[in-house]
Amino acid sequence: CAHVFKLIFKEIKDNIFIYILSIIYLSVSVMNTIFAKRTLNKIGNYSFVTSETHNFICMIMF
């Protein structure tokens, strides 16, 4: 049982950076969605901004 936990812990330690990036990415996505709903009437090119943000984050991750 302890062996399994060690393996899991090692995996998490190796991938912690990716996990953090994923969490940041999700927060940005949620913020974008909320922000867009409030300013959708004012801003027409919201989807463009979102895709730019998305591409930027993907570029950093890979």
C-alpha positions in Angstrom: 0.0 0.0 0.0 2.8 2.4 0.9 4.5 1.5 -2.4 1.5 2.7 -4.3 1.4 5.9 -2.4 5.1 6.5 -3.2 4.4 6.0 -6.9 1.4 8.3 -6.8 3.4 10.9 -4.9 6.3 10.7 -7.4 3.8 11.1 -10.3 2.3 14.2 -8.7 5.8 15.6 -7.9 6.8 15.1 -11.5 3.7 16.6 -12.9 3.0 19.3 -10.4 4.0 22.0 -12.9 1.5 20.8 -15.4 -1.2 20.6 -12.8 -0.5 24.2 -11.7 -0.6 25.3 -15.3 -3.9 23.5 -15.8 -5.4 25.1 -12.8 -4.2 28.6 -13.9 -5.6 27.8 -17.4 -9.0 26.8 -16.0 -9.2 29.9 -13.8 -8.4 32.1 -16.8 -11.1 30.4 -18.9 -13.7 30.9 -16.1 -12.6 34.5 -15.7 -12.9 35.0 -19.4 -16.4 33.6 -19.5 -17.6 35.7 -16.6 -15.9 38.8 -18.0 -17.4 38.1 -21.4 -20.9 37.8 -20.1 -20.6 41.2 -18.5 -19.1 43.0 -21.5 -20.5 41.0 -24.4 -22.8 43.9 -25.3 -19.8 46.3 -25.5 -17.2 44.0 -27.0 -18.0 42.2 -30.3 -14.7 40.5 -30.8 -14.8 38.5 -27.5 -14.2 35.1 -29.2 -11.1 36.6 -30.9 -9.7 37.7 -27.5 -10.5 34.3 -26.0 -8.8 32.3 -28.8 -5.7 34.6 -28.5 -5.5 33.9 -24.8 -6.0 30.2 -25.4 -3.3 30.1 -28.0 -1.0 32.0 -25.7 -1.5 29.6 -22.8 -1.0 26.6 -25.1 2.2 28.1 -26.4 3.5 28.5 -22.9 2.5 24.9 -21.9 4.1 23.2 -24.9 
